[in-house]
Amino acid sequence: MGRYVFKLPDVGEGTAEAELVAWHVKVGDTVAEDQIIADIMTDKATVELTSPVAGRVTAAHGEPGQQLAVGSPLVEFEVEGAGNAAGAEAPPPSNPAPQASVPLTGGQTAAAVSSPQRGEGDHPKPQAKDGGGAPTARTLSTRNERPLASPAVRNRARDLGIALQFVPGSGPAGRIEHGDLDAYVASGGHGSSAPGASASSTYAKAEGTTETRIIGLRRKIAEKMADSVRRIPHITYVEEIDVTALEELRAHLNATRKKDQPKLNVLPFIARAIVVALRDQPTINSHYDDEAGVLTTHAAVHLGIAAQTPNGLMVPVVRHAEARDPYDTALEIARVSGAAKDGSAKREELSGSTITITSLGTLGGVVHTPIINHPEVAIVGPNKIAERVVVKDGQMVVRKMMNLSSSFDHRIVDGHDAAVFVQRIKGLLEHPATLWMG
């Protein structure tokens, strides 16, 4: 038998380090060649690492949330043959992260190995099993570990009123699957309840806390948002827009569309209004490098579409929005947003936007204060469309109205210019026939 050391590869473009997001294996597991062993993250891309060999895992270096240097040992295997390393065990990585049991945030659900801080020669131990060989029922530990489960399983458990910490998990590292919920319900389990209260009581007292380490994409989002707010002096401007004519046009186009044409929502029209408005104020379609003091203004409009995904907030990019008609824009928005949501988006589809739309209209809301996607200098956020009573030509009438929220980097965009830009968008949307004229 030989020893094989798998080192963290460079999965980015000259990346020096990457964050370990989740383990799919633990010490003692026997893995096949090309089996997924871990998830790592660089920038906004989460990458699944597969085993280069078949063998038994003898060491796993790093904890979820820890930054690992490219080229450092990640997993050690016992393999048939000579392997690629001497037989002596490598020392554990310095400054190991605290114990954690964390799900991979996103559509690619994965189990993270929960292991204590290790000393020389120690390795994580497999999950304890009872006499029948099945995983024992989990309870909240003294360290308040969060049960491993996908977002879909968590939502279903919440709907069923089940506390996941009491559900035995049959997946890797005790991960809770849908089948485990079914088995728990079939066995008559009712989740946790306060002492002396009925287990099925709607008003049972809730006890305990849950601590979740913010790692992976969620941490990247947090860092980026904090960086944007800290570095950019935001000015927020809100205007109401009468979209009655726009909604009539949109309804007509959807009723008369061809079979190969998508159904249109309001976003392609807002995208077009932004493109046209930028012709008069190209500076708003820029990146600002505040460290170098350089403003780069782009001729092409690469439109970021802020999208909520199972992985968290992402900004897939519709490239060359200026060259697209409403149907092509709608198709591309759906394509890149879908890729972001299912985890198939490529790196270039998640970067390079020059101005961003963040739409919360489907969730309601009258106004919001969007945060600029640094290093851009502007972001536009439509709110819900609602019928309101307004005064038009001296008469009280019911119109379809929409508030448009927007934020600008006040170092680059003055309040006057921000208002002119939004008023141009307003005029285009209130007279939608002008959107594709010229």
C-alpha positions as CSV (number, residue, x, y, z in Angstrom):
1,M,0.0,0.0,0.0
2,G,1.2,3.5,-0.8
3,R,0.4,7.0,0.3
4,Y,-1.0,9.6,-2.1
5,V,-1.2,13.3,-1.2
6,F,-3.7,15.4,-3.2
7,K,-2.8,19.1,-3.1
8,L,-5.2,22.0,-3.6
9,P,-5.1,22.8,-7.3
10,D,-5.3,26.3,-8.8
11,V,-8.9,26.4,-10.0
12,G,-8.9,30.1,-10.8
13,E,-6.7,32.4,-12.8
14,G,-3.5,32.4,-10.8
15,T,-5.4,32.2,-7.5
16,A,-3.1,32.0,-4.5
17,E,-5.6,30.6,-2.0
18,A,-9.2,29.3,-1.9
19,E,-11.8,28.8,0.8
20,L,-12.8,25.3,1.8
21,V,-16.6,25.4,1.8
22,A,-17.6,21.8,2.5
23,W,-16.3,18.2,2.8
24,H,-18.0,15.3,1.0
25,V,-15.8,12.7,2.7
26,K,-14.2,12.1,6.0
27,V,-11.3,10.1,7.4
28,G,-11.8,6.4,7.0
29,D,-14.0,6.7,3.9
30,T,-13.2,4.7,0.8
31,V,-13.5,6.7,-2.3
32,A,-13.5,6.0,-6.0
33,E,-11.5,7.9,-8.6
34,D,-13.4,11.0,-9.8
35,Q,-15.7,10.9,-6.7
36,I,-16.5,14.4,-5.3
37,I,-14.5,15.0,-2.1
38,A,-14.8,18.7,-1.3
39,D,-16.2,22.1,-2.4
40,I,-13.9,25.1,-2.6
41,M,-14.6,28.7,-3.5
42,T,-12.7,31.4,-5.3
43,D,-14.4,34.7,-5.9
44,K,-18.0,33.8,-6.7
45,A,-17.4,30.3,-8.1
46,T,-17.9,27.2,-6.1
47,V,-15.9,24.3,-7.5
48,E,-16.3,20.6,-6.8
49,L,-13.0,18.8,-6.4
50,T,-12.9,15.2,-7.4
51,S,-10.5,12.5,-6.2
52,P,-7.6,11.8,-8.6
53,V,-7.2,8.3,-7.2
54,A,-9.2,5.5,-5.7
55,G,-8.3,4.7,-2.1
56,R,-9.0,5.3,1.6
57,V,-8.9,8.7,3.2
58,T,-6.3,8.9,5.9
59,A,-6.2,12.7,6.5
60,A,-8.3,15.7,5.5
61,H,-6.7,19.1,6.0
62,G,-8.8,22.1,6.8
63,E,-12.2,23.0,8.1
64,P,-15.1,24.7,6.3
65,G,-14.5,28.4,6.2
66,Q,-10.7,28.1,6.3
67,Q,-8.6,29.7,3.6
68,L,-6.1,27.2,2.1
69,A,-3.0,28.0,0.0
70,V,-2.9,26.6,-3.5
71,G,-0.5,23.7,-3.5
72,S,-1.0,22.8,0.2
73,P,-2.0,19.2,1.1
74,L,-5.8,18.8,1.1
75,V,-6.5,15.1,1.3
76,E,-4.2,12.1,1.9
77,F,-5.1,8.6,0.7
78,E,-4.0,5.1,1.3
79,V,-3.8,3.6,-2.2
80,E,-2.8,0.5,-4.0
81,G,0.8,0.7,-5.3
82,A,3.5,3.2,-4.5
83,G,1.5,6.4,-4.3
84,N,3.2,9.8,-4.7
85,A,4.6,10.5,-1.2
86,A,6.7,9.0,1.5
87,G,4.9,6.9,4.2
88,A,5.3,9.4,7.0
89,E,2.2,11.3,8.0
90,A,2.3,15.0,7.2
91,P,1.7,17.4,10.1
92,P,-1.7,18.9,10.4
93,P,-2.3,22.5,9.0
94,S,-1.4,25.3,11.4
95,N,-4.1,27.3,13.1
96,P,-7.0,25.0,12.4
97,A,-10.4,26.6,12.4
98,P,-12.9,26.0,15.2
99,Q,-15.3,23.1,15.1
100,A,-18.2,23.6,12.8
101,S,-20.9,21.6,11.1
102,V,-22.2,23.7,8.2
103,P,-24.2,23.1,5.0
104,L,-23.0,24.3,1.7
105,T,-25.1,27.3,0.9
106,G,-26.5,26.8,-2.5
107,G,-28.1,24.5,-5.0
108,Q,-25.1,22.2,-4.7
109,T,-25.9,20.9,-1.2
110,A,-23.0,19.1,0.5
111,A,-22.1,17.8,3.9
112,A,-19.3,19.5,5.9
113,V,-17.3,17.3,8.2
114,S,-17.6,18.3,11.8
115,S,-14.4,17.6,13.6
116,P,-12.8,18.9,16.7
117,Q,-9.5,20.8,16.6
118,R,-6.9,18.1,16.2
119,G,-3.6,17.5,17.7
120,E,-0.6,15.7,16.1
121,G,-1.7,12.4,14.6
122,D,-5.4,12.8,15.4
123,H,-8.1,12.5,12.8
124,P,-11.9,13.1,12.7
125,K,-13.9,10.2,13.8
126,P,-16.9,8.8,11.9
127,Q,-20.3,9.7,13.3
128,A,-21.4,7.6,16.2
129,K,-23.8,4.7,15.6
130,D,-26.1,2.8,17.9
131,G,-26.1,-0.9,18.4
132,G,-28.2,-1.5,15.2
133,G,-25.6,0.4,13.1
134,A,-28.0,3.4,12.3
135,P,-27.1,7.0,13.1
136,T,-28.3,8.0,16.5
137,A,-30.9,10.8,16.9
138,R,-29.2,14.2,17.0
139,T,-29.8,16.8,19.6
140,L,-28.5,20.3,20.0
141,S,-24.9,20.0,21.2
142,T,-23.3,22.2,23.8
143,R,-21.7,24.0,20.9
144,N,-25.1,24.6,19.2
145,E,-24.2,22.8,16.0
146,R,-26.6,23.4,13.1
147,P,-27.9,20.1,11.6
148,L,-26.8,19.4,8.1
149,A,-29.6,19.7,5.6
150,S,-30.3,21.3,2.2
151,P,-32.4,24.5,2.0
152,A,-35.3,22.5,0.5
153,V,-35.2,20.0,3.5
154,R,-35.1,22.9,6.0
155,N,-38.1,24.6,4.3
156,R,-40.0,21.4,4.4
157,A,-39.2,20.7,8.0
158,R,-40.3,24.2,8.9
159,D,-43.6,23.6,7.1
160,L,-44.1,20.4,9.0
161,G,-43.1,22.0,12.3
162,I,-40.2,19.6,12.8
163,A,-37.0,20.6,14.7
164,L,-34.2,19.2,12.6
165,Q,-31.9,18.7,15.6
166,F,-34.1,15.8,16.6
167,V,-34.2,14.1,13.2
168,P,-31.6,11.3,12.6
169,G,-29.7,12.0,9.4
170,S,-28.7,9.1,7.1
171,G,-26.6,11.2,4.6
172,P,-22.9,11.8,4.7
173,A,-21.7,13.2,8.1
174,G,-25.3,12.8,9.3
175,R,-26.8,15.1,6.7
176,I,-30.7,15.0,6.8
177,E,-32.5,14.0,3.7
178,H,-36.1,14.1,2.7
179,G,-36.4,10.4,3.4
180,D,-35.3,11.1,7.0
181,L,-38.1,13.6,7.4
182,D,-40.6,11.0,6.1
183,A,-39.3,8.4,8.5
184,Y,-39.4,10.8,11.4
185,V,-43.0,11.7,10.7
186,A,-44.0,8.1,10.2
187,S,-42.5,7.2,13.6
188,G,-44.7,9.8,15.3
189,G,-42.0,12.4,16.0
190,H,-43.1,15.9,16.7
191,G,-39.9,17.9,17.1
192,S,-38.9,19.6,20.3
193,S,-41.3,20.9,23.0
194,A,-41.0,22.6,26.3
195,P,-41.0,20.5,29.4
196,G,-44.5,19.7,30.5
197,A,-46.1,20.9,27.2
198,S,-47.8,18.8,24.7
199,A,-45.4,17.7,21.9
200,S,-47.9,18.8,19.3
201,S,-48.9,22.1,20.9
202,T,-48.8,25.1,18.6
203,Y,-47.8,27.2,21.5
204,A,-44.9,25.1,22.9
205,K,-42.0,27.2,24.2
206,A,-38.9,27.4,22.0
207,E,-35.6,26.9,23.6
208,G,-31.9,27.1,22.6
209,T,-30.0,29.0,20.0
210,T,-28.3,28.1,16.7
211,E,-24.9,29.4,15.7
212,T,-24.1,29.4,12.0
213,R,-20.6,30.1,10.7
214,I,-20.9,32.5,7.7
215,I,-18.7,30.9,5.0
216,G,-18.4,30.4,1.3
217,L,-20.6,32.7,-0.9
218,R,-22.5,34.1,2.0
219,R,-19.3,35.5,3.4
220,K,-18.2,36.8,0.0
221,I,-21.5,38.6,-0.3
222,A,-21.2,40.1,3.2
223,E,-17.7,41.3,2.5
224,K,-18.7,42.8,-0.8
225,M,-21.7,44.6,0.6
226,A,-19.7,46.0,3.5
227,D,-17.0,47.1,1.1
228,S,-19.5,48.9,-1.1
229,V,-21.1,50.7,1.7
230,R,-17.8,51.6,3.3
231,R,-16.2,52.9,0.2
232,I,-19.0,54.5,-1.8
233,P,-21.0,57.6,-0.6
234,H,-24.4,56.6,-1.8
235,I,-27.1,59.0,-3.0
236,T,-30.5,57.4,-3.4
237,Y,-33.2,58.9,-5.7
238,V,-36.7,57.6,-6.0
239,E,-39.3,58.5,-8.6
240,E,-42.8,57.2,-9.4
241,I,-43.6,56.2,-12.9
242,D,-46.9,55.8,-14.7
243,V,-46.5,52.4,-16.4
244,T,-50.1,52.1,-17.6
245,A,-49.2,52.5,-21.3
246,L,-46.2,50.2,-20.8
247,E,-48.4,47.5,-19.2
248,E,-50.8,47.8,-22.1
249,L,-48.0,47.4,-24.6
250,R,-46.6,44.5,-22.7
251,A,-50.0,42.7,-22.6
252,H,-50.4,43.2,-26.3
253,L,-47.0,41.9,-27.1
254,N,-47.5,38.8,-24.9
255,A,-50.9,38.1,-26.5
256,T,-49.5,38.3,-30.1
257,R,-46.1,36.8,-29.6
258,K,-44.8,33.9,-31.7
259,K,-44.3,30.4,-30.3
260,D,-40.5,30.9,-30.2
261,Q,-40.7,34.2,-28.4
262,P,-40.7,34.4,-24.6
263,K,-43.3,36.0,-22.4
264,L,-42.2,39.5,-21.5
265,N,-42.1,40.9,-18.0
266,V,-41.2,44.5,-17.2
267,L,-37.4,44.0,-17.0
268,P,-36.6,44.0,-20.7
269,F,-38.3,47.4,-21.0
270,I,-36.4,48.8,-18.0
271,A,-33.2,47.4,-19.4
272,R,-33.8,49.2,-22.7
273,A,-34.7,52.5,-20.9
274,I,-31.4,52.3,-19.1
275,V,-29.5,51.7,-22.3
276,V,-31.1,54.7,-24.1
277,A,-30.7,57.0,-21.0
278,L,-27.0,56.1,-20.9
279,R,-26.5,57.6,-24.3
280,D,-26.9,61.1,-22.9
281,Q,-25.0,60.3,-19.6
282,P,-22.3,57.7,-20.5
283,T,-20.4,58.5,-17.3
284,I,-23.0,56.5,-15.3
285,N,-22.0,53.4,-17.3
286,S,-18.6,53.3,-15.6
287,H,-16.3,51.6,-13.1
288,Y,-14.4,53.7,-10.6
289,D,-11.1,52.6,-9.2
290,D,-10.9,54.8,-6.2
291,E,-7.5,53.6,-5.2
292,A,-6.0,54.6,-8.5
293,G,-8.3,57.5,-9.0
294,V,-9.3,56.3,-12.5
295,L,-12.8,56.3,-14.0
296,T,-13.3,53.8,-16.8
297,T,-16.4,54.5,-18.9
298,H,-17.7,51.6,-21.0
299,A,-19.2,51.9,-24.5
300,A,-21.0,48.6,-24.1
301,V,-23.8,48.1,-21.6
302,H,-23.2,44.9,-19.7
303,L,-26.2,44.8,-17.5
304,G,-26.0,43.1,-14.1
305,I,-29.2,41.4,-13.0
306,A,-29.2,41.0,-9.2
307,A,-30.7,37.5,-8.6
308,Q,-31.6,35.6,-5.5
309,T,-30.4,32.1,-5.9
310,P,-30.1,29.0,-3.6
311,N,-26.4,30.1,-3.2
312,G,-27.3,33.6,-2.1
313,L,-27.3,36.9,-4.0
314,M,-25.5,36.8,-7.4
315,V,-25.3,39.2,-10.3
316,P,-25.4,37.4,-13.6
317,V,-24.6,39.6,-16.6
318,V,-26.5,40.3,-19.8
319,R,-23.7,41.4,-22.1
320,H,-24.3,44.0,-24.8
321,A,-27.8,44.9,-23.7
322,E,-27.6,47.8,-26.1
323,A,-27.7,45.4,-29.0
324,R,-30.8,43.4,-27.9
325,D,-34.5,43.6,-28.7
326,P,-37.0,43.0,-25.9
327,Y,-37.4,39.3,-26.7
328,D,-33.6,38.7,-26.9
329,T,-33.2,40.6,-23.7
330,A,-35.8,38.5,-21.9
331,L,-34.3,35.3,-23.2
332,E,-30.8,36.3,-22.0
333,I,-32.0,37.5,-18.6
334,A,-33.8,34.1,-18.1
335,R,-30.7,32.2,-19.3
336,V,-28.1,33.8,-17.1
337,S,-30.4,34.0,-14.1
338,G,-31.2,30.3,-14.5
339,A,-27.6,29.4,-14.8
340,A,-26.8,31.4,-11.6
341,K,-29.7,29.6,-9.7
342,D,-28.8,26.1,-10.8
343,G,-25.0,26.6,-10.2
344,S,-24.0,26.2,-13.9
345,A,-23.0,29.8,-14.5
346,K,-19.5,30.3,-15.8
347,R,-17.1,32.8,-14.2
348,E,-17.5,35.3,-17.1
349,E,-21.3,35.2,-16.7
350,L,-21.0,36.4,-13.1
351,S,-18.6,39.3,-13.6
352,G,-18.0,42.3,-15.7
353,S,-21.3,44.2,-15.3
354,T,-21.2,47.9,-15.9
355,I,-24.5,48.9,-14.3
356,T,-27.0,46.7,-12.3
357,I,-30.7,46.2,-12.0
358,T,-32.0,44.9,-8.7
359,S,-35.7,44.1,-8.9
360,L,-37.8,43.5,-5.8
361,G,-41.1,44.3,-7.4
362,T,-42.5,40.7,-7.3
363,L,-42.1,40.8,-3.5
364,G,-44.0,44.0,-3.1
365,G,-42.6,47.0,-1.4
366,V,-42.9,50.8,-2.0
367,V,-39.3,51.8,-2.0
368,H,-35.8,50.4,-1.2
369,T,-32.3,51.8,-1.0
370,P,-30.1,49.6,-3.3
371,I,-26.4,49.1,-2.6
372,I,-24.1,49.8,-5.6
373,N,-22.3,46.8,-7.0
374,H,-18.7,48.1,-6.6
375,P,-16.8,49.2,-8.7
376,E,-19.9,50.3,-10.7
377,V,-21.3,53.8,-10.0
378,A,-25.0,53.2,-10.3
379,I,-27.8,50.7,-9.6
380,V,-31.5,50.8,-10.5
381,G,-34.2,49.1,-8.6
382,P,-37.9,48.9,-9.7
383,N,-40.5,48.3,-7.1
384,K,-43.9,46.7,-7.4
385,I,-46.5,47.9,-9.9
386,A,-49.8,48.8,-8.2
387,E,-53.0,50.6,-9.2
388,R,-53.2,54.0,-7.5
389,V,-55.5,57.0,-7.7
390,V,-53.6,59.9,-9.3
391,V,-54.6,63.3,-10.6
392,K,-54.2,63.4,-14.4
393,D,-55.3,66.4,-16.5
394,G,-57.2,67.7,-13.5
395,Q,-59.1,64.5,-13.0
396,M,-58.8,61.7,-10.4
397,V,-58.0,58.5,-12.3
398,V,-56.7,55.0,-11.5
399,R,-53.4,54.3,-13.1
400,K,-50.8,51.6,-12.8
401,M,-47.8,53.1,-11.0
402,M,-44.4,51.9,-10.1
403,N,-41.7,53.5,-7.9
404,L,-38.2,53.4,-9.3
405,S,-35.4,53.4,-6.6
406,S,-31.8,54.1,-7.6
407,S,-28.5,54.7,-6.0
408,F,-25.4,56.5,-7.3
409,D,-21.8,57.0,-6.3
410,H,-21.9,60.6,-5.2
411,R,-18.1,61.0,-5.9
412,I,-18.9,60.5,-9.7
413,V,-22.6,61.3,-10.1
414,D,-24.0,64.6,-8.8
415,G,-27.5,64.7,-7.6
416,H,-28.6,66.7,-10.6
417,D,-27.2,64.2,-13.0
418,A,-28.8,61.3,-11.1
419,A,-32.2,63.0,-11.3
420,V,-31.8,63.7,-15.0
421,F,-30.9,60.1,-15.6
422,V,-33.9,58.8,-13.7
423,Q,-36.3,61.3,-15.3
424,R,-35.1,60.2,-18.8
425,I,-35.9,56.6,-17.8
426,K,-39.3,57.8,-16.5
427,G,-40.1,59.5,-19.8
428,L,-39.1,56.4,-21.8
429,L,-41.2,54.0,-19.8
430,E,-44.2,56.4,-19.7
431,H,-44.0,56.6,-23.6
432,P,-42.8,53.0,-24.4
433,A,-43.2,53.5,-28.2
434,T,-40.0,55.6,-27.9
435,L,-37.9,52.8,-26.4
436,W,-36.7,51.3,-29.7
437,M,-36.9,54.5,-31.8
438,G,-33.4,55.4,-32.9
